[in-house]
């Protein structure tokens, strides 16, 4: 038995020079994730330990709207106290992009900051060229939706 959670992260991104208009632009991703087998997900001897595939959609002003995404979520409390999101999506012109974001410095006494703030980059899949950098936030008002975990 496992679970499914739906996480919403909202914030902004800023284009790298020459990649889009200057300034901050809205960036949101909605991700569904959760293990099918909770026992394996929590077993440090398994390759799926705190690692999970995710699916969702991305809204990135200047790039895409409701673009499907697919990737992974890795809760790396040990060894480096991070949560890492990596997923790919296409912009409105069909260009394949990769988002890599990290929630950093996870500590029990700062969970309301570290678990809610994700620093990320968007790069072109084909070239690795930086498209934008940004910050997204998990808003506490979205907590009931995340906690409305469904059995898988």
ABEGO torsion letter per residue (X at the ends): XBBBBBBBBBBBBBBBBGAEBBEBBBBBBBBBBEBABAAAAABAABAABGBBBBBEBBBBBGABBGBBBBBBBBBBAOAAGBBBBBBBBBBAAGBBBBBBBBBBGBBAAAAAAAAABBBBBBBBAAAGBBABBBBBBBBAAAAAAAABBBBX
